[in-house]
Amino acid sequence: MLEEIYYYEVAGGGMAYQRVYASDARPIDVLAEVRTGDVVLIPYGWHGPAMATPGYDLYYLNVMAGPGERAWLISDDPAHAWIRGTWPDQPVDPRLPMAYPGSRAARPGRGLVP
């Protein structure tokens, strides 16, 4: 049994929302307003979207905690799984802290670029 913990930063003092929901067999229904420094504990269920109000950028860090096996067992809500297939054709959002050739920024799964 693992839980996910989300920590939020909202640029410019704005606000955002985190949605958590699940199946009829194991219900959970949360719509939390979040601001910089807030934390949301997600014990189970689908958790998304996380969205900022217009005009503000949202950043979040999620971690897994608990006594269970620490493995990312990601699955998509079948009603929305089609969205993942659209990602390869989308340009990278310039606001993301991604690395570029020759930079020393962190690269996902690779650490610092030399």
C-alpha positions in Angstrom: 0.0 0.0 0.0 1.6 3.3 -1.1 0.3 6.8 -1.1 1.3 9.6 -3.3 2.0 13.0 -1.8 1.9 16.1 -4.1 3.6 19.4 -3.1 2.5 22.5 -5.1 4.1 25.8 -6.3 1.9 28.3 -8.1 3.8 31.1 -9.8 2.7 34.7 -9.1 0.5 33.9 -6.0 -2.2 32.2 -8.0 -4.2 29.1 -7.2 -4.7 25.7 -8.7 -6.9 22.6 -8.3 -6.1 18.9 -7.8 -8.8 16.3 -8.7 -8.8 12.8 -7.2 -11.5 10.2 -8.1 -11.9 6.5 -8.3 -14.3 3.7 -9.1 -17.7 2.9 -7.6 -16.1 -0.1 -5.9 -13.6 2.1 -4.0 -15.0 5.6 -4.1 -13.0 8.8 -3.4 -14.0 12.3 -4.6 -11.7 15.2 -3.9 -11.4 18.6 -5.6 -8.8 20.5 -3.6 -7.8 24.2 -4.1 -4.1 24.4 -3.7 -1.6 27.3 -3.5 2.2 27.5 -3.1 3.3 25.3 -0.2 0.2 23.2 -0.1 0.3 19.4 0.0 -2.3 16.9 -1.0 -2.2 13.2 0.1 -3.6 10.8 -2.5 -4.2 7.4 -0.9 -5.5 5.8 -4.1 -7.6 6.4 -7.3 -7.1 8.4 -10.4 -5.4 11.8 -9.7 -5.7 14.3 -12.4 -6.0 16.7 -13.7 -3.9 19.2 -11.7 -4.7 22.6 -13.2 -3.8 26.2 -12.6 -6.2 29.0 -13.0 -5.8 31.1 -16.1 -2.6 33.3 -16.1 -0.7 31.2 -13.5 1.9 28.5 -13.9 1.6 25.4 -11.7 4.5 23.2 -10.7 4.2 20.1 -8.5 6.4 17.5 -7.0 5.0 14.1 -6.3 6.5 11.4 -4.1 5.4 7.9 -3.1 5.4 6.9 0.6 4.3 3.9 2.7 5.2 0.4 3.5 4.4 -1.1 0.1 6.8 -1.9 -2.8 8.2 1.3 -4.1 7.4 0.9 -7.8 5.6 3.2 -10.2 2.6 1.2 -11.3 1.1 3.8 -13.5 -2.2 3.3 -15.3 -4.5 5.6 -17.1 -8.2 6.1 -16.5 -9.5 4.1 -19.5 -11.9 7.0 -20.3 -8.9 9.3 -20.8 -6.1 7.0 -21.9 -6.2 8.3 -25.5 -4.6 11.6 -24.4 -1.2 10.0 -23.8 -1.1 9.1 -27.6 -1.2 12.8 -28.5 1.9 13.8 -26.5 4.6 12.9 -29.1 3.2 15.4 -31.6 3.1 18.3 -29.2 6.0 20.8 -28.9 7.8 21.0 -25.6 6.4 23.8 -23.4 9.2 26.4 -23.1 8.3 26.9 -19.4 9.5 23.4 -18.5 12.9 23.2 -16.8 14.3 20.9 -19.4 17.9 20.6 -20.5 19.3 21.7 -23.8 22.5 20.5 -25.4 25.5 22.0 -23.5 23.4 23.0 -20.5 24.0 21.9 -16.9 20.3 21.5 -16.2 18.9 18.3 -14.9 17.6 15.8 -17.5 14.8 13.4 -16.6 16.3 10.1 -15.5 19.9 11.2 -16.4 21.0 13.7 -13.8 23.1 16.6 -14.8 24.3 17.2 -18.3 28.2 17.5 -18.3 
